[in-house]
Amino acid sequence: MLLAVTALGLTAGSVPASAATYERLLNGTFAGGTLDPWWAGSGTTGRVTGGEFCTDVTGGTANGYDALAGQNGVPFETGQQYTLTFDAHATTAQQISAVAGEAVSPYRQISRTDLTVMPATQHFTVTFTSTLDFPNAGNGQLAFWFGGQAANNTVCLDNISLIGGVIPPGGLPPTSGIRVNQESYVPGLPKHATVISSSATPLTWTLRNSAGTAVTTGQTRPRGADAASGESVHDIDFSAYDTAGTGYTLAVGSETSFPFDISADGLKKLRYDSLAFFYHQRSGIAIDARYVGATYARPAGHVNVAPNQGDNNVPCRADLNCGYTLDVRGGWYDAGDQGKYVVNGGIATWELLDEYERALKLGDASALGDGKLAIPEQGNGVPDILDEARWEVDFLLSMQVPDGKPNAGMVHHKIHDAAWTALPTRPDQDSQPRRLSPPSTAATLNMAAVAAQASRLWRTIDPAYSAKLLAAAEKAYAAAKANPNVLADPNDGTGGGTYSDNTVTDEFYWAAAELFATTGKSGYRTDVTGSSLYRGVSFNTHGFDWGSTGALGDITLALVPTDLPAADVAAIKSAITTTADSHLAQMAGMGYPAPYRTADGTYEWGSNGLVANNGVVLALAYDFTKQDKYRDGAFEAMDYLLGRNPANYSYVSGHGDQAVQNVHHRFWAHELDPSLPSAPPGALSGGPNSGLQDPTAARLLTGCAPQRCYVDDIQAYSVNEVAINWNSALAWLANWTAEKSPSAVDTTAPAAAGKPVVSAVSATGATVTWTASSDAESGIKSYDVVSVTGSARKVLATVTGTTATLTGLSPSTAYTLVVVARNGAGLTGPDSAATQFTTLPDASGGGCAVTYSATSWTGGFTAYLTLTNTGTTAWPTWALKFAFPGTQKVTQGWSATWAQSGAGVTATALPWNASVAPGKSVSIGFNGSFTGSTNPPPTAFAVNGKTCG
C-alpha cells in the first residue's frame, strides 16, 4: 500500500499525533563500517563502502524480489503510521522498491513503494500505515528490491531510518515479582530471595510447601532503589527454615515465586552436569547416546568425513604460507561456534585441573574420581575430570609449531572455519575449510602453563605422559621468552573470534608459576618473584578471565607447596581474602547480590563467567580462613546464577523452572529447528551484557538496566552464548558448593505409586495415568514410567505429574508397565502394580521409496541413499533394511546407526532425523569395501518392515 513518496526532501502526509519518534531500524548509517544486521540476498553482493551500503546487482532477473537486501526483526503495529527515509543513488538509473512486510511465508506486504534512483544521490521519504502486527525481533522486515533489470548495476543506500509506532523498544516485561534460587537452597545455610516493591515499610512473606500449605512466615526488609536492576526491592530472609523438601514457593501479596527445593541434591547434580558440558563440546569424537542420551548424540565433527574438510591436516591461513599443516583433531569447541582457541582453552582446562588439585589438597577429590562422569574413559583408573581435561590438553599440545619450522615451539593462537557458519550447523555438517591463525605469545604461554600444571597432576598416574607434557611446556616457555611480544591480530575475526590481547605480562607470570610449582627450578622461581604481579597483585573486583590470567598463577602458588617464603604465600592468600571482603561489601548493598563490578556499573559480555570466577575467589577465601562469611558469599553467587536475578532466569540450563534453553549454539538450536535439541543440563549462559552487540539483543533490550540486559534467544549471542571458560568457572564453583553442602536428611524411600491405567493406545503410543505416591520428608520429585521385559527394564518417560504420554513405541507389541516414584532426596520407591497392553498394528497405509547410488574405486566405494515417505502419515522413526548381492561390507556410515550381519544391512534413524513427514525424505550414506571387479547395487529395500517401490 503506497501512501506517499517524495524525493529531494519534499515530504507528503504527516505522522499522526499518536505515533512516537521511535527508531525501528538498526545501523541505518553504517558508521561502524559493518552491514550487521542488514543482509544482501541472492543475486546481490552487499558491502559497506564510503560509509554507504552498496549492493552489486546481477542483471537479467525477471522480478524485483529476485535481487534484494534488507533487515529482519523490524517491529510494526497495526494502525500505526511509519515514516521511512533514506538516501540512494545508483551507477545507472533504475527502479527499486521499498517494501515493508513479512520475512517468511506467506510474505504478506504492508507497503510497497516503487521509485527511481539516479546516479546523483537523492533523499526519499515514504509514509505508510501498518496493516499487520510484528513484535520486536519477530518476522517483520524492511527490504529493498533491486531485481527485474536487464543489466548489472550497483545501488547504494545510506541514512536509512524508520520512525513510528507507540510501543517503546527494548526492556524486558515484568515477570514474577519474587526472585529465588530456582534450583535449591541448602539446609543449614542462609536462604535469601528478592521481591520487587517500592513500599518503604516491611511486607509479609509466606513460605509454602509443595501442597500449598504455609510452613513459615516473616517480614521483608526494604532496600529501596537498586541501581544494577533498576528496581526498588525488598530482601526476604527465610534462613531459619531448614526442612528438606521439594516444590517450596515464596509469596508476598499476590506475587508467587518459582518453585524451589531445600536440599543439597541440586548442587550435587550440578557438579556433574556442569562438567558434562565438556564432553558435549568435544571435537573429533562421536558424542555417544550411552553418555548423553539419544537427544544429544551426534556424529564426530571435523574428522574428514564429508562434508567436513577435517582437522587432521589443517594449513595456515593463505596469507601466512607457513609451509606445513597440523593434525589438530580433538579438543573442545570453544562456544556456540566450532572454533578452537588456545587462550580460551587454556583457562578452561586450568580451571578443571585446579578444581581437582584444590580438592586433592583442601577438599574431597573422591567426588571427581574415576566413574563419576558419563564419558567414554570412565573405568580406566584415572579420575574422570582429568580424562576430560586431557581431551583439551592434547589439543593444546598439537597446536605447537613443529621443530625445524620458523617459530618452532610457539603455539598457534586458534583454528576455526575460514568463514562463519550459519545457525544451525552440526559440527559434522560444517563444510567450511579449516585454517590455523598465526602463533602468538599469549597462546604459547597458555599452553606452557596448562601443560606444566597437567604434568604435575599426571606425574604418578602416567609418568611418560607427564614427562611429555613438561617437555612441551618448557619448550613453549622458552619460545615465548624469545618472542615476547607476538600479539594476536585484533582484525583476525572472520570465521572465529579474535581473542586478541595486548598485554601478556600476566600470561608470563602464570606460566612461570606453573613451571616453578611443577619443577622447582630456580629460573622459573626468579621469573615469578621478579614479576610485577608477584604476591597477588592480579586480584581485583573485576575478576580473572582468559585475558587476565595472573591470578591463576597466584592460586597455584597458594595451593601447591614450594620453597617460596611463607610471608609471600601469606601475602597471596591475603590478596584473595581482601578481594573477597570487597566483594562481600559490594554484595551487601545489592538487591540481587553478585560478586561482579565494572568501573561504570555496566555489565559486559560473559558477565556470568566473571560472577562464577569471583565466586571461586570467595570459596578460596573460605578454604584459607574457614570464615563462614566467605562460604555464604560463594553460595550467594550461585543463587544469582540459578535465578535470584532481575531477569528471573536460572542462567544454567536444566536447573530451575525458568532455566535458559535457547543458548547461542549451532547444534543446541531447537528454537530454529525443532528436530534439534535445546541446551543440555549444566550449560551456563553468558548472561547480562549492557553492550547489546547483536541485533536481537539491541532490538529487545535497548535501555535495559545492567542486570536486566538479558534475553533467552539463540540469536542474541552477546547475552546468551555459552563458552568453555564460563562453564569451567561454573564447574569449579558447583563442585565446591556441592562439597560444602550438608547431605540431605531424608533416608526414607517414597511409597509406591498407584497401578498405571493405559488409554489412547495407538500403533506407536499411549497415555498412562496413575495415582500419586507420597513422601513425608522431601516430597515427590518425579516418576519414571518403566517397560519391564523379564529382567530388562527401560524407562519410557520421566514426568513430574501423574500422567505420561508415551511415543516411539513399536506397533503390534505387548508391553508391561510399572511406575516408580522418586523423592526430593533422589530415593526411588518400589514398583507400582504392573499393567499390560498391546499397541495397535501399523495402519499408516504408507509406502516408501529408496534411491541408491554409489561411486566405486578399486576395492572400495561410497554409497548414497535417499529414503522417501510416500505414505499419508509421518514416520515417527525409521529402520532401513537391504541385502548386498555380492561381497560388499559397510566400513563407515553417517546419518544413521549402521549394522551388518552377513549380507544383510540395517540402518536405523538418529534422533535428529527420525521423524519423516509424508512426501519428505532423509539422506544417509556409507563407505564400503568389496572384492572382485564388480560392485552390484542392492535390488530390494524395506523401511519399517515394508518393501519399498
N, C-alpha and C positions, 0 to 999 in steps of 0.2 A: 504494500500500500504506500504509494508515493504521496507525501503531503506537501513538501516544499523543498526546493533545492536552489541554491544560488551560487554563483561563482564570484571571485574577486571581492568577497567580503560582503555582498549585498544579501541580507537575510530576509526571509518572508515568514510570517507567522510569529507567534510568541509562546513562550513556555508558560503554562497555566500557573496560577499562584500556588497550587497545591504541591507542585514539584519542588524538590530541593536541589541544591547545587552539589550533588554527589557525583564524583567522577567514577565511572563504571569500568574504565579500561586501565590496564597496567602497562607501563613502559611505552607510553604513546610518543615520547620524544626521542627514544633510542639514545639518550645521552650517555649511557654507560657502555655503548659500543656493542651491545648484545641484542639479539632478537627476542629472547625469552620474555613472555610466554607466547609471542607471535609465532606462527608457523607458516611455511610455504608448502602447498600441496603438490600433487602430481602435475607434471607439465610446467613446473616453475622451479627456480632456484633462488632462494632469498638470501640476503646478506645485508649487513649494515655498512654503508659506505658514505663518507662525508656527513655523518650524523643522520642519515635517512635510511629507511627500509626500502631497498631496491630489489625488485623481483625481475629476473630474466624469464621471459615467457616464450615458450616454444610455439611457433605458429602452426597453422594447419588444423586446429581443433574446430569442432562444429559448434560447441555451446560455450557460453560464458563460464559455466561452472567446471569446464574441462581444465581450466588453469586458474587457481585461486590461492589466496593467502588469507589469514585471519587470526582470531583469538577466540578460544573457547572459555567456558565458565562465566560468561558475561551475564549479569542478572537483569531481568526485565520484570515489570509488574503490569498486569492487565489494567488498562485505563489510564496509565501514566504516560506523559509526554517526554520525549527524549530529543536532545539536540546533539547531532553528530557533526563535528568539524574536523577538517584535515586539509593538509596541503598536498598537492600532487603534480607531477609532471612526467612526461614520457619521452623516449628518444624519438618516436614517431607518434603523431596524433592517433588516438584510438578511443573507442568506447570502453568504459569499465562500468561495473555495477557495485554499489554499496548495498549489502544485504544483511539485514538483521533477522535472526530466526533460530532454528533448531539445529544442533550439531549432529544429531543422529536421526535415523529413520523414524518417522516419515518426512523429516526435513521441512517442517511447517515454517512458513515465512511470516514475519511480522511486517517487514518493509523491504522493498527493493527499489533502488533509485539508480537509473541509468544516466550517465553523464560522460562527457568527452574531456579527456585530458590532452594537453598540448605540450610541446617542448618547453614552453615557458611555465614556470610554477604558478599555479592558481590555488586560491583558498576557497574551499567548498563548505557550505553549511546545509545540513539536512535536518528537518524536524519531522517526527512521526509519533504516533500514539501506539503503544504496545497493545496487542490483542491476545498475548499469551503471558503466562507466568513462568519464570525460571528463577530459582534461587541462586544465591552466591555459589559459585563452583558447581552449578548444575549443568544442564545441556544447552544453555543459551550461547549464542555465537554471533560475532560480528565478522563478516567476511567481505573480501573484495574479489569480484570475478574479473578475470583478465582474458578469458578464452574467447573462441569464436572469431579469431583474427587469422588472416591468411599468412602473415609474415611474422618472423621473430621480432620481439620488441623488449624493451626494458621500461618498467613503470616504477617510479619512486614515490613513497609516501612519507609524510612526517607530520608531527604535531597533531596526532590523531587523538581526539577527545570525544567521549560520550557522556553527557551530563543529563541526569533526570532521576525520577523515582523518589519515593518518600521513605523507603526502608533504609536506615543507615547501614553502611557496610561495616563489616568487622565485628568483633566481640562475640563471645560465646553466650548463648542464652542461659539464664539461671538454671541450675539443677537442684538436687536436694540440698536444703539449707544446712544439713549436718554432714560433716566430712569426717570419716573414720578410716582407720586401717581396715580395709575390706577383707583382708586375709584373716588375721587373728592377732589378738593381744595375748601376752604370755602371763600365766598365773604368777603372782608374786612380784611382778614388776609394774612400774607406772603405766596407767592407761588414760590417755587423753584424746579428746575429739574437739572439733571446732564447729561452732554454729554461727551462721550469719545473722546478725541483729544489730540495729542501731540503738537499741534500748540502753539507757545509761544505768539501769538497775538490773540486778540478777534475775534470771528466768529459771523456772523449774524444769529440770530434765528428768526423764524416766528411762530406766534400763529394763527392757522386756526380754524374756526368753523366747525360744522358737515357737512356743504355744501362744505368745502374745501376752503372757502374764507378767505384770510388773514385779521385778525382783529387788529393785532398789531405786532410790530417787535422791535428788540433791539440787543444788543451786549452781547456775553458771557463774563464771567470773568475767564481767565485761572488760574487754581490752580496748575498744574504740577502733579508730581508723587504723587499717593495716596497709602499709604502703605497697608491699610486694604483691598483694592480691587485689588492691583497690576496693576492699570491702571493710565494713565495720563488723567486728566479730566478738564472740564470747568464747571462753575456754570451758570445756566440760572435763572434770576430773573424776573418774569413777574407779580409781586405783584400788579402793578398799574392797571392791567386789572381786573375788578370786575363784568362784565356782566354775570349773571347766565345763564347756558345753559348746553347742553349735547354734547358729541361727539367731544370735542376740541382735537386737536393734536398739538404738537410742532415739528418743522422741522429745521434742520441745514444741509445745503447742501443736500445730497441725503438721509440723515437719517430722519426717522419719528418715533415719539413715539407711544406707545399705546394710544388709546383714553381715555379721562377722562372728568369728569364734573366739572363745577364750581357751587357748590351747597352745602347746608348744609344737604341735604336729605340722602346722602350716609352714613354719620356718624350716623345719627339718626336711620337709618335702622340697621346699625352695632351694635348699642347699644342693640337691641333686638336679633339679630342673634347670637351675642356672648354669650348672656345669654341662648338662646335656646339650645346651646351645652349641657348644663347640663341635660335637660330633655332627650335628645338623649342618654346620658350616664347613665341614671337611671338603676339600677338593681332591680329586684323583682317586676316589673310592665310592662305590655304590653305597648309599645310605639304606641300610637293611631294615626291613619291616620287623625283624626279630628284636631290634633295639628301639625303634621309634614308632612302630605300628604302621599299618598299611597306608594310612593317610599321608604320612610324611616320608615314606620311602621314595627314593628316586634313583635313577641311574647315575653312574660316576660321571663327573664333569671334567672336561679338559684332559681326556686320556687318548686323544687321537682317534676317536670313533666319530664318524660323520654324524652331524655337520661340524663337530668340533675340529679345530686345527691343532688342538692339543698343547700341552705344556712340556713335552719331553724334548723338544729341540727348539727353544724359543730364541729368536735372534734379537739383537738390539734394535732400537728404533732406526729407521732407514738413514736418518741424518747422522748417526753415530759411527756406523761402519766399524764395529768393534772386532769383526773377523772371527767370531765364534758364536756358538749357540750354547744354551744351558738347559739341562734337564731339571726343571723346577716343578715337577709334579708334587702333589701333596700340599700340605699347609691348609690354612683356613681362609675361606673367602672373608674379606675384611668386614663387609657390611651388607647393605641391600644390593650392592653390585657384586661382580665376580672378580674384582681386582684383589691382589695380594700385595700388601705393603709392609716392608720390613720394620719401619718405625712404629707402626701400629701393632704389628705382630709382636714386636719386642716387648712393649709394656704389657700387652695382654698375656703373653707367655710368662713374663716375670711375675705377674700377679698370681697366676695359678701355681707356679713353683713356690712363690713366697707364702701363699696360703698353706701349702703343705709344710714348708720349712718352719713357719711360725707355729703350726700345730705340733710339729715334732718337738720343738723347744719349749713351748709355753702352753700347749693345749692338748687336744685329743686327736692324734693323727689316724687312729683306727677308723674314724668315720670316713676317711678318704682312701682307705686301703683297697686291696685287690677284691674285686667282686662287688664294689659299691656302685659302680656306674654301668649303665647299659651300653657297652661299647664292645667291639669285636675282641679286644685284647683282654677282657676280663678272664680271670683264672690262669694268668701266666706268671703269677708270683710277684708281680710288680704293682705297686699302688696305682689304681686306675687313673688318678689325677695326673700322675707322672706319664702314664701311657698317652693320655690325651695331649698333654703338653709336648711330648716328643713328636707328635704329628706335625707340630709347627716348628719345633727346634730343628728338625731335619730339613724342613723347607728353608729356614733361615740360613743354614749352612750351604744349601745348594745355590744360594744367590751370590756366593763369593766368587770373585774373579779368579780364574784358574792360574796356576803357576805358569810362568813363561809368557803371559799376556801383559799388555800395558796395565798398570794399576793393580797388579796381582796382589791378592789379599784384601783389597777393598770389596765392598758389598754393594750390589745393585740396589737402588732405592726401592724399586717396585716392579711388578709385572702385571699387566692388565690388557684389556682389549684395545685395539687400535682406534676404535670409536665406541661411544656409549651404546649399549644395547637397550632395546625398548623394554617397557614393563608390559606383561610379564615375559621373562625368558629363563626357562630352567637351565641350569648350568650345562647339561648335556646337549641342549639345543642352541647353544651360543656358537654362531658361525664366524665370529669376528677373528681376524688374525691376532695373535698374542705377541706382545712386544716388551722387551726389557728397557727400562729407563736407566740413565747413567748411574754409576756408583756415586755414593755420597758419604761424607764423613759421618753424618748422623746415623745412616743405616749401618755403616761399618761398626760403629761403637755400640749400637743396639745389639747387633749380632755378638760382638765381643762380650758384652755384659751378660746376655742371656746364656750363651754357651759356657761361660765361666761359672755362672750360677748352676746351670744344669750339670756341669762336670762335678761340682761339689756334691750334688744330690745323687748322682749315679755312681759315685766312687765305690761304694760297696755293693751296689746292685749289679753293675756291669762295668768292671774296671777298664776293659778295652774301649768301650764306648765313651767312658769318662775321659780317657786319655785323648781320644779323637776330638772330643769337644774342646778340651783345654788347648790342644794344638791349634785348632781353628780360631779360638778366641785370642790367643796370643799373637797369631799371625795377623788377625784383623786389627788388634790394638796397635801393633807396630805400623801397619799400613796407614791407620788413621793418624798416628803421630807424624808420619812422613807426609801426609796430605791433610793438614788440619783445617782447611777452610774450603773444602769442596762441598758447596751447598746445593740442595735440590732446587731445580728451576721452578719458580712460582707460576710460570706460564705453562708448565707441562701438565695440563689438565684436560686433555682430550682423551676420552675413554676411561678415565680414572681420576681420582683425587690427586692433588699436588703434594700434600703433606710436606710443604716446604717449611724450613726452619732456619732463621738467620743466626741463631746462637747455639753453639754446640759445647759451650763450657760445661753445661750440666751433663751432657752425654759423656764427656771425658771423665768427669768426676764419678758418675755412676759406673762406667766400665772399669775404671781403676779400682773402685771399691769392691766390685765383684771379683776381679782378678786377685786383689790383695786378700780378700776373705777366703778365697779358694787356695791360693798358693803360699801366702805369707811372704812373698818376695819383696825385697827392700825397694826395688824400683817402683813397684806399684804403691808401696807404702808412702814413698816420697811424693808421688803424684797425688795421692789422697790428702796427705797432711799439708801439702803445698798449695792446694786448690783454694780459691777464694770462697768456695762453697763449704769448706770443711766445718764440722761441728754444727750442722743443722741449719745453715743459712737458707737453704732452699724452702723450708717450711713457711707457708703463709696461708692466709684465709681463703685465697682463691682456690688453691689446691694443686696437686700434681696431675699431669696428663702426659700424652705422648710427646708433646713439645716442651715439657718441663719435667725432667726426669731426675734432677739432683736428689730429690727426697728418696728415690728408690735406693740409691747408694747408702744414704743415711739409715734407712730402715734395715738394710742388711748389716751395716756396722753395729746397729743397736741389738741385733738378734744373734749374730754369729760371733763367737769368741775369737779375738785377735790379740796381738800384743800392743794395741793402741793404749795410751794412758787411760786409766779408769776415769779421770776427770773429763777427758774428751768424750768418751762414750756417755758419761753422765750429761754432758752438755747437749749431745744429740737428743737424748731422752727428754731433757728439759725443754728443748725446742719443740718437741712433739707435744708435751703437756701444755706448754704456753700457747701453742696454736689451738689446741683443744679447748683451753679456757676461753680463748677469743671466740671460738665457735659457740660455746655454751652461752656466753654473754650476749651474742647476737641473737641466738635462738630464743632466749628468754623474752625478747621483745617482739617476737614474730607471732602472728596469728596462726601460721602454718609453718612450724619450725623446720628449717632445713639448713644444714651446715654448708652454706654457699654464699659467696659475696663477690660482687664486682665493684669497681670503683664508682660507677654511676648508678648502681642499683638495678641495672637491666640484667636479663638472663641471656645466655649465649648458647650456641649450637652445642648440644651434648651436655646440657646443664645437669641432667640426671647422673651422668657418669662422674661429674665432679662432686655431686652430693654423696654418691657412694664412696668415692675416694676419700672425701673428708670424713665420712663415717669410719673408714679404715683408721684414720688418724685418731679419732675418738676411741676406737676399740684398742689401739695400741697404747693410748694413754691409760686406759684401764688395766691392760696387761702389766704395765710398768709400775702402776701405783696402787691398784686394787681399790680405787675410789669409785663409789657407786655412781657419782655424777657423770663420769665419762661413759660407763656402761649404759646409763639411761639415755644419754645423748646419742649413742650409736643406735639404740633401738628407736629413738625418735626419728632419726634419719630414715630408718626402714619404714616407720609409719608413714612418712611423707611419700616415699616411693610406692607404697601399697595402698594409697587412697586418701590419706589425710592431706589433701592439697586442693587449691581452688578449682582446678579442672574437674575434680571429683572422679578421677580415673585412678585405678591401680595401673601404674606405668609398667607393671610386669605382667605379661600375657599369661592367662590361665590361673591367675591368683587374684580373686576378688570378683564380686558380682558385676562390676563395670570395669573390667580389665581391657587394656588395649588389645585390639585384634588386627587392625589394618596397618601394621607397620610397613615402612617402605622397604620392599624386598621383591626380588624378581621371581621367587618361587612361592613364598608365602603370600599369594596375591589373590585370595578368594574374592576380594572386593571387585577385582577386574575380570576374573574368570572363575565361575562357580565350581569348576572341576578341580581347582587348585585349593590348597589349604590356607587358612589364616595362620597366624603365628602360633607355634607350639608353646606349651607352658614353659615359662622361665626366661623369656626374651625381654630385655629392658629397652623401652623406647628412649630415644634421646631426650625428649621432654621439652619443657617450655624454652622458647627462644625468641627474644624480643626482635631479632634481626629479620625474621619472616622472609628468608631468602628464596622462597619458592612461590610460584603464582597462587597455589591453592591456599597456603597459609596467609599470603598477602591479602587475598580476597576475603577470607573468613575472619581474620584476626586483627585487622588494622585497628589501632588504638587500644590494644589489649594491655592490661596491667601485666607486669613481668611474669608472675606465676600463672597467669591466665592465657599466656601465648601458646596454646596447645590445641590441636585437633587430631582425632584418631582417623586419619585419612591416608591411604597409601601414596597419594600424590604429594602429600605435604612432607617432603623429605627433610626440610630444615628443622622440623619439630618431631618427626616420627620415624626417623631411620633407626636401625639397630647397628651395633658395631661391636667387634670382639673386645675392644678395650673398655667399653662401657659394661659389657656383660662380665668381664673378668673382675671388675670392681664390685659388681653385684654379687658374684660368686664368692669372693673373699669375705664380704660383709655378711652374706647369708650364712656361710659356714660358721663364722664367728658368733653370730646371734643364735644360731641353732645350738652351738656348743654351750652358750651361756643361758640357754632356756631350760628351766626345770622340766623334768618329764611329767607328762600328764598323769593324773592320779587315777584315772578310770582304768581298771583292770578287769571289768566285767563285760563279757560279750553281750550284744543285744539279743532280744528274743527272736524267735523265728517269725518270718513274715507269713501272711496268710497264703493258702493254696492259690496259685495263679489260675485265672479264668481267661480262656482264649476266645477271641472273637475276630470277625472281619478277616477270615482266613482267605488268602489268595494263593496263586502259584508260587509267589516269591516273598510273601509277607504275612503278618498277622498282628493283631493288637492284644496285649497281655495286661491284665489288671489284677490287683491283689489287695488285701487289707494290710494296713501299716504294721510294722514292727514297733517295738518300744525300747527305750534305753533311759533309765532314770538318771544316769550321771552325765554323759556327754551328748546325748541325743543321737538321732539317726542322721547320718551324713549322706548316704546313698544306698542304692540297691543294685545288685547285679542280677540280670536275667541270664541263666546258665542252661545250655543244652548239655544233657548227660547221655552218653552212649557207652554203656559198660563202665569202664573205669576212666574213660576220656571225658573231659569237661571243657566246654568252650563258652566264654562269656559273649553273649549276643548283643547285650546292651547294658549300659550303666546309666541310671537316671536318679534324680533326687526325689521325684514323686512316686506315686504308686501305679503309674501307667507307663507302658513302653510300647512303641511302635517298632516292630521288627521288620527289617528289609533284607534283601540279598539272600533269602532262603532258596533252597533247591526245590523245584516242582516235584510233585508225587513222592514226597519224602516224609517219613514218620519222625517226629521229634518228641523228646521227653524234656520238659522244662521244670526247673526249680528256681526259686528266688532266694537270694542271700542278702541280708541286711548288713550294713557297715556303720559303726558309730563314729562319733567325733574323735575318738582315740585311735581309730583305724582298725578296731577289732571287728571281726566278722562273726555273725551268728550262725546257727545251724541252718541246714537246707529247709526250705518250706516243703510241704507235701508236694508230690510231683503231679504234673498234668501231661497227658499225651494228646497229640493232634497230628494230622497229616495234611500237608499242603496240597493244593489242587493241582491237577495236571496242567501242563503248559498249553493254554488255549489261545496263544497270541495269533495263530493263523499267519504267522510271519514267514518270511523267507530270507534268503541270504544270497549274496553273490561274492565271489572271491576272484581277484585277478592276481596273477603270479608272473613275475619276470625275473630274469637272472642275467648277470654278467659274469662270464666264466673266463678262467685262465688255467694254465696247466696245474691240475690238482686242486684248484680252489675256485670259489665263486661267491658272489654277493647276491642275495635274493631279496626282492621287494614284494610285499603282498598288501593288497587293499581289501578290507572286509566291508561290505555294504549291507546295511539293514534294509531289505526290500519289503519288509512286512509293514504292518499297520500300527504296531506298538513298539515302544522303546525296549532295547535290551538293557536290563539293569547291570548285567555283566556279560561276558562272553568267553567262550573257550573254542579255539580252532583246532581241528584235528585233520591230519592228512598223512599219507604214506609215501615215502620215496620209492620210485621204481627201480633204483639202482643202488650204488654203494655210498650214497651221499650221507654226510654227517653234519649236524649243526655244531659249529665250534664257538660261536658267539652271537647272541641276539640282542635286539633292542626293542623298546616299546612294548614288551610283553615278557612274561616268565616262560622260558623255553625249556622243554624236556623232550628227550628222545629215548625210545625203547625199541631196539631193533630198527625196522624201517619206519615205525610209527612215530610221528612228531605231534606234540601238543604245545600250543601257545595260549596262555591264559592272560586275561586282562590285568593291567595295573590299576591302582586306584584312580589315577588321573585320566585314564581313557576307557574306563569300564562302561560308562553309560553311552549308548549309541541310539540316537533318536531315529525314527523311521525316515528313510531316504538319506541318512547321513552315513559317513564312512570313517574308518580308522585305518591308519597306515602303520605297518610293522615291518620288520626285516631281520635278516641274519646273515652272518658269514658262514660258509660251509666248506667242506672238503669232499673230494671224490677220487676214485681210482679209475683208470681206463681212459678212453679217448672221448667219451660222450658224457653229457650231464643232462639226461632227460628230465623234464619237469613232472611234478605230481599231476595225476589226472583227475583226482576227486578230492573235494574238500567238504567238511561238515562244520557248522557252527552251532554250538549248544545242542549237539546231537542230531541236527537236521542237515541232510545233504543239500549243498548249495548248487544253484544253477550256474 
